[in-house]
Amino acid sequence: MKLSPATPMHDDTPSLAPLVSMLAADMDRVNATILARMDSKIALIPQLAGHLIAAGGKRMRPMMTVAGAMLGSRDAAAREPAVKLATAVEFIHSATLLHDDVIDESALRRGRDTANALWGNDASVLVGDFLFARAFELMVEAGDLTVLGRLASAAARITEGEIRQMAITGQPDTPPEDYYDVIEGKTAVLFSAAAAAGIEITGASTARIEAMRVYGMKLGMAFQIMDDALDYTASADDMGKNAGDDFADQKITLPTILAWQDGDADERSFWQRTLGDAEFADGDLAMAQGILARHDAVGRAISIARGLADEAAAALDPFMDDGATAPLAAALADAARFAAARSS
């Protein structure tokens, strides 16, 4: 994915609150559908799935679907299939989180013990599979084969993104383009498909569907880059997971790529010993943070994220000249900038 140079964000502090307020009624229906459709006669399934889903999170992915549908139609009945699609999006996301935590052997998620830490790896993987299956049931029920194809393709690309991430793990000399391919697959493609599916299910024009697809892709890229930057700067309380987990897991992210590119022989030797060879010593995380600070690698990564957020906002121009859609489009633009300005 080709990235344009970062552009400055607006001076006003962005917020997710306007979007949350506008979507509140439809998101209540999504949340009710989530609770209903993760139910099962097997008690462990709603117990384990509910532990993750009830932990909160911003629900940004299903919000993209609901927002897309609202941009496409002011008729609540016409938006009804989008409620099922938004629930499917949340189930796809939750399933990938369950599987990721098993792969990463994570102990914390959103500040709580992970499902695999509480119930074990086998149960987490199987409940993740259950959520994937429920997601596809919901997509079929929504009744649009084109939209089903869009979300099914996104689910496949998420897995490809995760496999690509495994391939670059422990490779500190990874070029930025490979990293962008990873995060486009594992994160941005679901934001993009969620946003496009929501408006597509209402019968919107091709141009408007494409605008939401681009918006979601740019937003998702910005969101993941910020996540990766925060791993080296935010506290465990802010992040809801242990700070420095990416470093300990040898994950290659944009800050470390930038530091490697600018680093001298000693710094590259450090990255090879830690990220490359997993030979960690006391104080290595602090040393990594020092090297990143020396090259302003985190700040530069955040600048790229903010540039992408502004590109996401610009993609909404087709909705800004329409009095019926402009307020929601403005809230979506603010949400994109929020994604690249958050601290958790």
Buried (B, 14 or more C-beta within 10 A) or exposed (E): EEBEEBBEBBEEEBBBEBBBEBBEEBBEBBBEBBBEBBEBEEEEBBBBBBBBBEBEBBBBBBBBBBBBBBBBBEEEEBBBBBBBBBBBBBBBBBBBBBBBBBBBEBBBBBBBBBBBBBBEBEBBBBBBEBBBEBBBEBBEBBEBEEBBEBBBEBBEBBEBBBEBBEEBBBBBBBEEEBBBBBBBBBBBBBBBBBBBBBBBBBEBEEEBBBBBBBBBBBBBBBBBBBBBBBBBBBEEEBBBBEBBBBBBBBBBBBBBBBBBEBBEEEBBEBBBBBBBEEEBEEEBBEBBBEBBBEBBBBBBBBBBBBBBBBBBBBBBEBBBEEEEBEEBBBBBBBBBBBBBBBEB
